[in-house]
């Protein structure tokens, strides 16, 4: 027996789910949100994110409207530049090797700024992403690469703002609610069978929005789809994204879509727990690797640390570390770049760090950690000799300061490791979210294997397939969740209205 009936049931409790719920509520729908986690762990992967939002903007005035409380001094000390639709689309296509669905990519890009502005109206605050995406050059923060804004308070700030809005607008939220099955027949989807605090019941509705994440928290699904070794990856976010929503949809004939063998995976501190720590959030990140070198336990570099700006490489380098011996690598820096390392990541008490005053001492300490000492010293010495010292170092652009003569070059930000102290940080692979999902229309409808919409079923967030392949532009994940959450929630509410008329 159903405990209640709603116009729209939203399965999930993160950014995409709450945006869907708020948009459906705007359309006059009676909405319930089913969050699998307990209240103290609510928010899905969004709660563990850094909060970066990649949006289109044309000038500083666009930023001022989104961040109205910037002081005159902050405005004077910030060079926001611009980030155009063309640049955003180019990034989407190039980083996904031109596989992204062009219609979905265009929706993401064209709706990015409007969606962040809409989030403002719901009470979410934003701030410039100082430090992470804007190095201080000559006393001025220079933003580059499009990742200019973040939600105040990071992912937790975003989630808390959305839940506060849901409460204000009278949207029901049920915690410890594990959706088990879609209630569906030949006429479409009519609700959800759900286990709430250990008791199974049914919630009837005219439509359902699935926004409950991918399968990144399931070692079994990771091994099945991503391949051998992925069961060993650490999970950056929630323990509750185990593919349940995908399974429910596939069970009623939904069409899988996108790269089921792909995921967003980053360099994550070796000391991090198996799943995300709600209190630490994204503090286990180690994202300043492009200012140093990365070596494996054989003492060799295995990736071009300066191939592109950080937000275009960090989501794929975790996979490369997973293939190294012991699934571990070391980021190595000298004191010339210490001030450029993000303090909340590298000065954290959780960091697995080794420091020394000479390279020989560092090699000895790394040797006790399982690194080949002799090969490490050779790698560093060869790198130091190869650096193009006549090219100026500039952290705010791809500076072309690379290496010459190395089998594996570094294309940008190469600096010889010469000034003590020397620091090395141990990292492993941290998986964020999976790229495989469901095929949807531009209205958020889930398609069946016959390429027809499954009546009353919509999807958003990580469950959208066909958007990201191989890699992604940093900050586009949360924006995608918000954009497609709004689309799915609005479409579900309109479908519910039409259904009530028949």
C-alpha positions in Angstrom: 0.0 0.0 0.0 1.3 3.4 -0.8 2.2 5.7 2.1 1.2 8.7 0.0 0.7 9.9 -3.6 2.6 12.7 -5.3 2.8 14.3 -8.7 6.6 13.8 -8.9 8.9 11.4 -7.0 12.6 12.4 -7.1 15.0 9.5 -6.4 18.3 10.9 -5.0 19.4 13.6 -2.7 22.2 15.6 -4.3 22.4 18.7 -6.4 20.6 17.2 -9.5 17.8 15.7 -7.4 17.1 18.9 -5.5 17.2 21.0 -8.6 14.7 18.7 -10.2 12.5 18.8 -7.0 12.6 22.6 -6.8 11.8 23.1 -10.5 8.9 20.6 -10.3 7.7 22.5 -7.3 7.9 25.8 -9.2 5.5 24.2 -11.8 3.0 23.5 -9.0 3.7 19.8 -8.6 3.5 17.9 -5.2 7.0 16.6 -4.8 8.8 14.1 -2.6 12.6 13.5 -2.5 13.8 10.1 -1.6 17.3 10.3 -0.1 19.0 6.9 0.5 21.4 8.3 3.1 20.6 9.4 6.6 20.1 13.1 7.1 23.6 13.6 8.5 25.1 12.2 5.3 22.7 13.7 2.8 23.6 15.3 -0.5 25.1 12.5 -2.6 28.4 13.2 -4.3 27.5 16.9 -4.4 28.2 17.2 -0.7 31.8 16.0 -1.2 32.6 18.3 -4.2 34.6 21.4 -4.2 31.7 23.3 -5.5 33.2 24.6 -8.8 30.7 25.7 -11.4 31.9 26.1 -15.0 29.6 28.7 -16.7 29.6 31.0 -19.7 30.2 34.6 -18.9 31.2 37.6 -21.0 32.8 40.1 -18.6 33.4 40.9 -15.0 29.9 42.4 -14.7 28.4 38.9 -15.3 30.4 37.7 -12.3 29.4 40.7 -10.1 25.7 39.9 -10.7 26.3 36.4 -9.4 28.6 37.5 -6.6 27.0 40.8 -5.5 28.9 41.1 -2.3 32.4 41.4 -3.8 34.3 44.3 -2.2 35.9 47.1 -4.2 39.3 45.7 -3.3 38.3 42.2 -4.5 37.1 43.6 -7.7 40.3 45.6 -8.2 42.5 42.6 -7.5 40.7 40.1 -9.7 41.0 39.6 -13.5 38.0 37.5 -14.4 38.4 37.7 -18.2 35.6 35.9 -20.0 34.5 32.4 -20.9 32.5 32.1 -24.1 30.1 29.5 -25.3 32.5 28.6 -28.1 35.3 27.9 -25.6 33.0 25.8 -23.4 31.8 23.7 -26.3 35.3 23.3 -27.7 36.3 21.9 -24.3 33.3 19.5 -24.2 34.1 18.2 -27.6 37.9 18.0 -27.4 38.1 16.5 -23.9 35.5 13.8 -24.8 37.3 13.0 -28.1 34.2 14.4 -30.0 31.9 11.8 -28.6 29.7 14.1 -26.4 26.1 14.3 -27.6 26.0 17.7 -29.3 22.4 18.4 -28.3 23.1 17.7 -24.6 26.4 19.6 -24.6 24.7 22.6 -26.1 22.0 22.5 -23.5 24.6 22.3 -20.8 26.6 25.3 -22.1 23.7 27.6 -23.1 21.9 27.1 -19.8 25.0 27.3 -17.5 24.9 30.9 -16.4 21.1 31.1 -16.3 21.0 28.0 -14.1 23.5 29.4 -11.6 21.5 32.6 -11.5 18.4 30.5 -10.8 20.3 28.7 -8.0 20.9 32.2 -6.5 17.1 32.8 -6.3 16.9 29.6 -4.3 19.3 30.9 -1.7 22.6 29.4 -2.9 25.6 31.7 -2.6 28.6 31.8 -4.9 32.1 33.2 -4.7 35.1 33.4 -7.0 37.3 30.3 -6.9 40.4 32.0 -5.6 43.5 29.9 -5.3 42.4 26.8 -7.1 41.7 28.4 -10.5 43.3 31.8 -10.1 46.9 32.1 -9.2 48.1 35.4 -7.8 50.2 36.9 -10.5 51.8 40.3 -9.6 49.3 40.9 -6.8 46.3 40.2 -9.0 44.2 37.0 -9.2 44.0 35.9 -12.8 41.2 33.5 -13.6 41.6 31.2 -16.5 40.0 28.1 -18.0 36.4 28.8 -17.2 36.3 27.4 -13.6 35.8 30.9 -12.1 33.0 30.4 -9.6 32.3 28.0 -6.7 29.4 27.6 -4.4 30.2 29.3 -1.0 31.0 26.5 1.4 31.9 24.1 -1.4 29.6 21.2 -2.1 28.3 21.2 1.4 27.3 24.8 1.0 25.5 24.0 -2.2 23.6 21.1 -0.7 22.7 22.9 2.5 21.3 25.8 0.4 19.2 23.5 -1.7 17.8 21.6 1.3 16.9 24.9 3.0 15.1 25.9 -0.2 13.2 22.6 -0.3 12.1 23.1 3.2 10.9 26.7 2.5 8.9 25.6 -0.4 7.3 22.6 1.4 9.0 19.8 -0.5 8.9 16.5 1.4 12.2 14.8 2.0 12.4 11.3 3.3 15.8 10.0 4.5 17.0 6.4 4.8 14.8 5.8 1.7 16.3 3.2 -0.5 14.4 3.0 -3.8 14.2 -0.7 -4.9 11.9 -0.8 -8.0 10.0 1.4 -10.4 6.3 0.8 -10.5 5.7 0.4 -14.2 3.4 -1.2 -16.7 2.6 -0.8 -20.4 1.3 2.7 -19.8 4.5 3.9 -18.2 6.0 4.6 -14.7 3.6 5.2 -11.8 5.8 5.4 -8.7 8.5 3.7 -6.7 8.8 0.7 -4.4 11.0 1.9 -1.6 12.5 0.7 1.7 12.3 3.4 4.3 14.0 2.7 7.7 13.9 -1.0 6.9 10.3 -1.1 5.9 9.2 -1.6 2.3 6.3 0.4 0.9 5.2 2.0 -2.3 4.9 5.7 -3.3 2.6 6.3 -6.2 3.2 9.3 -8.5 2.4 10.5 -12.0 6.1 10.7 -12.8 9.6 9.8 -11.5 12.9 11.6 -11.8 15.9 9.4 -11.3 18.9 11.5 -10.0 20.6 9.0 -7.6 24.1 8.8 -9.1 26.2 6.3 -11.0 27.8 3.1 -9.8 31.1 4.4 -8.5 30.5 3.2 -5.0 30.0 -0.5 -6.0 33.3 -2.4 -6.3 31.4 -5.2 -8.1 29.9 -2.9 -10.8 33.3 -1.1 -11.1 35.0 -4.4 -11.9 32.3 -5.4 -14.2 32.2 -2.2 -16.3 35.4 -0.3 -15.7 37.6 -3.4 -15.7 40.2 -5.2 -13.6 41.7 -3.2 -10.7 38.9 -0.7 -10.4 37.6 -2.5 -7.3 40.8 -1.2 -5.6 40.0 2.5 -6.3 39.0 4.7 -3.4 35.6 6.4 -3.6 35.8 10.2 -3.3 32.2 10.7 -2.4 29.1 9.0 -1.0 29.0 5.3 -0.3 25.4 5.2 -1.5 25.9 5.6 -5.3 25.9 1.9 -6.1 24.0 1.9 -9.4 20.5 1.2 -7.9 18.8 3.8 -10.1 20.4 2.6 -13.2 19.4 -1.0 -12.4 15.8 0.0 -11.8 15.6 1.8 -15.1 17.4 -1.0 -17.1 15.0 -3.5 -15.5 12.0 -1.8 -17.2 13.7 -1.5 -20.6 15.7 1.8 -20.4 18.4 2.3 -23.0 21.9 2.4 -21.7 24.0 5.2 -23.1 27.5 6.7 -22.9 30.8 5.3 -21.8 30.2 2.6 -19.3 33.9 1.8 -19.2 34.7 5.4 -18.3 34.7 7.6 -15.2 36.0 10.7 -13.5 39.0 9.7 -11.3 41.5 12.0 -9.7 44.8 11.9 -7.7 43.6 11.3 -4.2 45.6 11.1 -0.9 46.9 7.7 -0.1 45.7 8.1 3.5 42.1 8.8 2.4 39.4 6.3 3.7 37.7 3.9 1.3 34.7 6.2 0.9 34.4 10.0 1.2 34.7 11.7 4.6 31.8 14.0 5.0 33.8 16.3 7.3 36.8 16.5 5.0 34.9 16.7 1.6 37.4 17.2 -1.2 40.3 17.9 1.1 42.0 14.7 0.1 42.5 16.1 -3.4 46.1 16.6 -4.7 45.5 18.8 -7.7 48.6 20.9 -8.0 50.6 18.2 -9.7 51.3 20.3 -12.7 53.8 22.4 -10.7 56.0 19.4 -10.0 56.6 15.9 -11.3 54.8 12.6 -10.6 56.8 9.3 -10.2 55.7 5.7 -9.5 57.4 3.3 -7.1 59.8 2.3 -9.9 61.1 5.9 -9.7 59.8 6.8 -13.2 57.6 9.5 -14.5 54.6 8.1 -16.4 52.4 11.1 -17.3 52.9 14.6 -18.7 52.1 16.7 -15.6 51.9 19.8 -17.8 49.9 18.5 -20.7 47.1 21.1 -20.2 45.5 23.2 -17.5 44.6 21.3 -14.3 40.8 21.4 -14.9 41.3 19.6 -18.3 43.5 16.8 -16.9 42.8 16.0 -13.3 39.7 13.9 -14.0 41.7 11.4 -16.1 45.0 11.1 -14.2 43.5 9.0 -11.4 43.0 6.2 -13.9 46.7 6.4 -14.8 47.8 6.0 -11.2 45.5 3.0 -10.8 47.7 1.2 -13.4 50.9 1.9 -11.6 52.6 -0.6 -9.2 50.7 -0.7 -6.0 48.2 1.8 -7.3 50.3 4.6 -5.9 52.4 7.5 -7.1 54.3 10.4 -5.6 53.9 14.1 -6.5 57.3 15.9 -5.9 57.9 19.6 -5.5 60.6 22.0 -4.4 60.2 25.2 -2.5 59.8 27.4 -5.5 56.2 26.3 -6.0 55.2 25.7 -2.4 53.1 28.9 -2.4 51.2 27.7 -5.5 50.0 24.5 -3.9 46.5 24.6 -2.7 46.8 24.9 1.1 43.6 23.0 2.0 44.9 20.0 0.1 48.6 20.0 0.7 48.8 21.4 4.3 46.1 19.0 5.5 46.8 16.8 8.5 45.6 13.9 6.4 48.4 14.2 3.8 50.8 11.4 3.3 53.9 13.5 3.0 57.7 13.1 3.0 60.1 16.1 3.2 63.8 16.4 3.0 66.5 19.1 2.6 68.4 17.3 -0.2 67.3 15.2 -3.1 69.5 12.3 -1.8 67.7 12.5 1.5 64.3 12.6 -0.2 65.3 9.5 -2.3 66.3 7.7 0.9 63.0 8.5 2.6 61.0 7.5 -0.5 63.1 4.3 -0.6 61.7 3.3 2.8 58.3 3.9 1.2 59.0 1.4 -1.5 60.3 3.7 -4.2 63.4 2.8 -6.3 66.0 5.3 -4.9 68.5 5.1 -7.7 66.0 5.4 -10.5 64.2 8.2 -8.7 67.4 10.3 -8.5 68.1 9.6 -12.1 64.6 10.7 -13.1 64.9 13.9 -11.2 68.4 14.7 -12.5 67.4 14.0 -16.1 64.3 16.1 -15.7 66.3 19.0 -14.2 68.7 19.0 -17.1 65.9 18.9 -19.6 64.0 22.0 -18.4 63.8 24.9 -20.8 65.2 27.5 -18.4 65.1 30.3 -21.0 61.3 30.2 -21.1 59.6 32.2 -18.4 57.4 30.3 -15.8 53.8 31.6 -15.7 51.2 29.7 -13.7 48.3 31.7 -15.1 48.6 30.4 -18.7 50.0 27.4 -20.6 53.4 28.9 -20.6 55.3 26.6 -22.9 58.1 26.1 -20.4 58.6 22.5 -21.1 61.5 19.9 -21.3 63.8 18.9 -24.2 65.2 15.5 -24.8 63.0 13.4 -22.5 61.2 10.4 -23.8 58.2 11.6 -21.8 58.2 15.4 -22.1 56.5 17.9 -19.8 54.9 20.6 -22.0 54.2 23.4 -19.5 55.2 24.7 -16.1 58.5 22.7 -16.0 60.8 23.8 -13.2 64.0 22.1 -12.1 63.8 20.6 -8.6 66.7 22.5 -7.1 65.5 24.5 -4.1 65.0 22.8 -0.7 63.0 21.7 1.1 61.7 19.1 -1.2 58.2 17.6 -0.6 56.7 14.4 -1.9 53.0 13.5 -1.5 51.7 10.0 -1.9 48.6 9.7 -4.0 46.3 6.9 -5.3 43.2 6.8 -7.5 40.0 8.3 -6.2 36.9 7.7 -8.3 34.3 10.5 -8.4 31.6 9.4 -10.8 31.0 7.0 -13.7 30.2 8.2 -17.2 27.8 5.4 -18.3 24.1 6.2 -17.9 20.8 6.3 -19.6 19.8 7.8 -22.9 17.6 10.8 -22.5 15.9 13.4 -24.7 16.6 17.1 -24.5 13.5 17.2 -22.2 15.1 14.7 -19.8 12.8 11.8 -20.8 14.5 8.4 -20.4 14.4 6.4 -23.7 13.7 2.7 -24.0 15.7 0.2 -26.0 13.3 0.8 -28.9 14.3 4.5 -28.8 11.0 5.7 -27.5 10.4 7.6 -24.3 9.4 5.6 -21.2 6.3 7.5 -20.2 6.7 9.3 -16.8 10.4 8.6 -16.3 13.1 11.2 -16.3 16.8 11.3 -15.4 19.4 13.9 -14.4 22.9 14.2 -12.9 25.3 11.3 -13.1 22.6 9.1 -14.6 22.6 11.1 -17.9 24.6 9.1 -20.4 26.3 10.4 -23.5 27.6 13.7 -22.1 31.1 12.8 -20.8 33.6 10.4 -22.3 37.2 9.7 -21.3 37.5 13.1 -19.5 35.5 16.2 -18.6 36.0 20.0 -18.1 36.4 20.6 -14.4 33.3 22.3 -12.9 30.9 21.0 -15.6 29.6 18.1 -13.4 27.7 20.2 -10.9 26.5 22.5 -13.6 25.3 19.5 -15.6 23.4 18.2 -12.5 21.7 21.5 -12.0 20.9 22.1 -15.7 19.5 18.7 -16.4 17.9 18.5 -12.9 15.9 21.6 -13.8 15.0 20.2 -17.2 13.9 16.8 -15.8 12.0 18.3 -12.9 10.1 20.8 -15.1 9.3 18.1 -17.7 8.1 15.6 -15.0 5.8 18.3 -13.5 4.3 19.1 -16.9 3.8 15.4 -17.7 2.0 15.0 -14.3 -0.3 17.9 -15.1 -1.2 16.4 -18.5 -1.7 13.0 -16.9 -4.1 14.4 -14.4 -6.3 15.8 -17.2 -6.9 12.3 -18.6 
